Structures are given as structure tokens and as C-alpha cells.
Amino acid sequence: AATHGDGSALFDLGVAYSTGSHGVACDLIEAHKWFNLAAVGGHEEAALCRAEIADEMTAREIAEAQRRAREWLRSSRAAA
């Protein structure tokens, strides 16, 4: 579902990476990326979670997360 841009699935990936659950290691850059993508899709809670974890990240980490989100959007649009 996440590959099709489902906001809830994208949010769930953000939760998994932010907590290190569901078989993935805790990775705030990846969590920010997934929360960002979910927020862009209109998921309100994702925007709040993105802001919370951003407080724990450096500007460089946030920039990397945003770059990854843009890359994911480009690749998902190309596949559509």
C-alpha cells in the first residue's frame, strides 16, 4: 500500500522506523522521510510526528530525509 502512496501505510512506516519496530532498526532519517510523505498526502498525525522527531535531528539529517522523500516521489511517479 505504501508503494501506491497510501497515507496510512506511509505513516506506519514512519512509526516503524521511529520506534525500531516491525523488523527495522530505529532510523530517524527514514522515519522523517515516511512521515513527510504521509503528511504531504494529508495525514495530519504524520505532520505532528515529523515535527517531533525533527527536534531530535540535525539540519543535515533533515535535509537528507527531505532528499530521500523527493527521490521516492520521483521514482514512484515514474513507475506510475
Residue pairs with C-beta under 8 A, 6 or more apart in sequence:
1 8
1 9
2 9
2 10
2 12
2 13
2 34
3 76
5 37
5 41
5 76
6 41
7 38
7 41
7 42
7 43
7 46
8 38
8 43
10 34
10 35
10 37
10 38
10 41
10 43
10 46
11 34
11 35
11 38
11 43
11 45
11 46
11 49
13 30
13 34
14 31
14 32
14 33
14 34
14 35
14 38
14 46
14 49
14 50
15 21
15 31
15 49
16 22
16 23
16 24
16 31
17 24
17 26
17 27
17 28
17 30
17 31
17 34
18 26
18 28
18 31
18 35
18 49
18 53
19 26
20 26
20 27
24 30
28 53
28 56
28 57
28 61
28 65
29 57
29 61
29 64
29 65
29 68
30 65
30 68
31 49
31 53
32 50
32 53
32 54
32 57
32 61
32 62
32 65
32 66
33 65
33 66
33 68
33 69
33 72
34 46
35 46
35 47
35 49
35 50
35 53
36 46
36 50
36 65
36 66
36 69
37 69
37 72
37 73
38 46
39 46
39 47
39 50
40 69
40 73
54 62
57 65
